[in-house]
Every structure is written in structure tokens, then in C-alpha cells.
Amino acid sequence: MQAEFLTTADGVTLQGPLLLTPRVFGDDRGFFFESWNQQAFNAAAGDTSFVQDNHSRSSRGVLRGLHYQLPPHPQGKLVRCVVGEIFDVAVDIRRGSPTFGQWVGARLSAENHQQLWVPAGFAHGFLTLSEQAEVLYKTTDFWSRDCERAIRWDDPDLAITWPVEALAGRLPQLSGKDAAAPLLGELANGDLFS
């Protein structure tokens, strides 16, 4: 497995999120790769334990996020797309971080087999680019309604360059909760990581 830090549109490297690319063995019969290896992951991202696997299915144009959980139940997420293609985003929401409010993104697909590690302290979201996409992700803590928060996907201060051109003129489809999410600047200090 190859692990690399991602850079922002301005060329700044965000410490935390990692793009993981497995070694794929393929021939005319198909392919094989290790989608998860605790030793390899810990070597790349540090000692991490996962407690839950999630699976979502979305149609083209569905945008989920930007979501995160605060302590005492912060979640790190290891995300991969096993059907179709998504644009996956991680936003640094650690107050005091030199990269606070900056984001990185990667296209994850069934073809490239890549995964994005989104550690606690980062908001996460994705936009479905294919007709259908199925996303699997491991989490480091269980879902907690009391700790769950969201930031608006189109926050002008974040200026995320979502590839909306792939939607052929349609607007992203959001849940009611995501559509009503506050901007980063509207969040109280208690709604962010220290």
C-alpha cells in the first residue's frame, strides 16, 4: 500500500488525511488486492482501531456532508468507493492548526481502488459523480447524535472546488440536514476541535 499526503489547491500539504493506493494484482481473470491490512495502515497513519463499517449508496449528484463528530466520540473515517466514482473531501476544522479551514479532495472509484483516510478533526463529505456509487467506510468510533455536527458544503470561506460539471447542469442533491448546515464561521468554539 502506498500512502501520500494530499495538497490543497494552493499547494499546501494537510497533515492528517492520507490517500491510500493498494497494490493491485490483475490478469485476464480479474484482480486481487488487500483492501484492509491493520499493519500497513498503522505504518502509514499511526495506531488506529476501527469499530464500525458503513455502506452507503447514492445516485449521481447526491452530496453528503460535510460531517464530523466531536469528542467524546470523534470519528476518523477510512473511505473507499466500490461501485462508481465519488469526489471525496476532508476539511481541517482543528482550531489553531496552520491549515484550519483548508481542504483536500480526491476522486475515489471502483477502478482506482484508492481510499481516503479522514482523521478526527476533519469534516468529511463526498459528491457522487457516476450514475450510482457505493461507498464503504470504517469509523474509529460509533455514531453519536449528540456529537454529530455538519458544515455547509458550499461555504464560500472554504471555497471547495466540487466537480459539479460532472452533474450536467444539475444542482447537488442534499439532505434537509445538510442543506440547513451552518457555515464554518457561524460555528461556536465548542463545535470545533481545539
Secondary structure, 3 states (H helix, E strand, C coil): CEEEEEECCCCCEEEEEEEEECCCEEECCEEECCCCCHHHHHHHHCCCCCCEEEEEEEECCEEEEEEEECCCCCCCEEEEEEECEEEEEEEECECCCCCCCCEEEEEEECCCCCEEEECCCEEEEEEECCCEEEEEEEECCCCCCCCEEECCCCCCCCCCCCCHHHHCCCCCECCHHHHCCCCHHHCCHHHCEC
